[in-house]
Structures are given as C-alpha cells and as structure tokens.
Amino acid sequence: MPFHQFEIFPVCGSMITDSVPLPIEYLQPECHGTIVEMCGQPCQMQRLAELGIRQGCKVRMVCQGEPCLICIEGRRISLRLGDSADIFVIPAAG
C-alpha cells in the first residue's frame, strides 16, 4: 500500500476553500481567525480563559513561533502551548 506524505503550510483565510479548523500555530502573521475548539487539561483551559482566550474569540497572529504572539481584543498575548493544550481556529476569509 503506498504511503503519501503531505506538507502542511501556514495559511491565511484566503488560501482556505472550506471551513476546516486548523491549529492556531498554522496562521500566518497578520492573519485572523476565530477560535472554534480548545483541548487540554482543565487547569490549562482555566488559565487560557483567564487570559481571555475562549471559543468564539477573534484572534490575530502577530508572530509565529514557539512561543507565538497573538492579539485578542487589542491585547497581545504570548502563547507557548507545547503538549499542554491545543487551540483550533477557522481562518477568516480575505
């Protein structure tokens, strides 16, 4: 059975044809998205909520990397999620 490898590239909403949730780290700088799913331990989810990072929030990627820098409601937040939590976004069109 052949094995196919696919490369995943950072994306901006205009490059997406359907609304597939992507890990937040795949957004390119200055691209926007909406948080649609968050997974992790309850203590990590509580801390993210305290920072204002919740499902339904609009987010802008400021700088990719580990940690990444995002902007939510005009506030810049540095995130180093590692294996502790996952945040999925739907990139904004355009």
N, C-alpha and C positions, 0 to 999 in steps of 0.2 A: 504494500500500500504506500503510495507516495506521500511524503510529508511536505507541506507547503509552509514556508515562513512568510510572515507578513511584517512589514515595518510599520510602526505606529509613529506618526509625526505630530508634533504640537499643532493645534488647529485654532482657527478663529471661526466664528459662526458662519461667515460667508462661504467657507470651504465645506460645510456640512450640508448634506442633502436631506437628511431626516433627523428627527429629534432623538438621538441616541445619547444617553448620559455618558459622560466621559470623566475620568479622574481630573480633579481641578488642576493638577500639575501639567496637563496637556494643553491648557490655554496658553496662547502666545501673549507676550507683553502687550498691554493696551486693549486686549480683547475682553469682552464682557460675557457673563453667563449668569444663570440662575441655579442656585443650589437646589437639587431635587432629591438627594439622598445622602445620608450620613451614617456611617457604620463605625462601631468601636466600643470600647468598654464604657460603662455608664459614667465613670469619673471623667474620662476624656470628653464624652458628649456634654457633660455638665460644664466643663471648663470652656469648651467651644461656645456653648450657649451664653455663658457669662461674658464672652468676648463679642457677642452679637452675631455669631456665625450659626445660622439656623436654616432649616429648609425654607425655601421661598425667598431667601435673601438674594439680592442682586450683587454680583461681585465683579471686580475688575482686576485682572492680573497686572501687577505693576512690574514685577521682576521674577522670572522663573529661577528655579534652583532649589537647593536644599540648605537653608530654608527658602521658601518662596515669599514674596511680598505681595499681599493682596490689599485691595481697597474695598471697604464695605461702609456705606453711608458716610463717605468722606473721611473715614478713619483708615489709616494704613496699619495692617497687622502682619507681622512676620509669623509664618507657619512652618514648623518642622514636624510633619506628621509621622514620617517613618512608617513603622508597622503598627503604630498605636491606634490609628484611625484612618478612615477613608472618607473623602468628600467627593461627591459626583455632581457635575454641573451639566446643564444643557446650554451650549454656546448660543449667544444672541445672534440673530440673523443680521447681516450687513455689517 
